């Protein structure tokens, strides 16, 4: 008598069949996420572009996944979104029920030796990008500093949201490299709180994404309440043609290389990630579902209605972006680490 037949005789045919059934049949693809809840962990507080994009994905992603799971968004702010990134990498379940939307400088912070980084960016399961990002630095209209040139002449306090956030990293870099005098006031949970502090007069400047400002602070633009003095991209956005781009600054090739390194994060933009080691079937379903979501006419219409950009990129291309960042010249990485004492 064979081992399988002997087992069937002892345990019964039904139980034996269940024990020795192929693993693939244990979870039919169409029911992969049935009766499950997927959580999108947003690395910032409400009101910013991470929150806007994360909640938009939560509204539409589930309808494009097998089993039509419930998808919810929760905010997990801290350490410039690195708290959420570390959670996704180290703690979150690997069955596809935990996703994250975190800083676009995920790989940059690793390459720069940020001690808060507990992950390897290339080992995340990259699901897909909804849009590139353009983080901007702005000054309140009553501030004496209304340009980078002004910031080289006088000190100006600006709100910052932690060492993993461009609101803190970029002003400190500019102070070292082009001689600005930004007084970085750290400790704000995210850009929404930093902008509120600017409006209240606690600081004179703040940083946020262009998407969050043009969707949530239209009145500031219409009433000229802010002056945008810098955009963290390689070349100027057509929407902000008169605002200097980070990639065009720097007096020497070394300075340009360093600032260009930090201008590269926009390509990652507002993307969804999943834990390393995620179950292959879950990863495939999430990536395919994400792509289907970005092509959904109702999703596209809602993005347009909300004035949010849509520039999708698949997960494998995002993984390649992370690898490219980590492969930056060692001289650039060493200089960043020296500037920040890492």
Secondary structure, DSSP 4 states (H G I P E B T S, - for coil): --HHHHHHHHH-HHHHHHHHS-HHHHS-GGGTTTT-EEEEEESS-TTSHHHHHHHHHHHHGGGGSTT--EEEEEE---GGGHHHHHHHHHTS-SSS-EEEE--TTHHHHHHTT-TT--S-GGGSEEEEEEE---EEEEEETT-S--SHHHHTTS-EEEE---TTSHHHHHHHHHHHHT---EEEE---SSHHHHHHHHHHTS-SEEEEEHHHHHHH-HHHHHTT-EEEEEE-SSS--GGGTTSPBGGG--SSHHHHHHHHHHTGGGGT-EEEEE-TT--HHHHHHHHHHHHHHHH-HHHHHHHHHHT-----EEHHHHHHHHHHHHTS-HHHHHHHHHHTT-
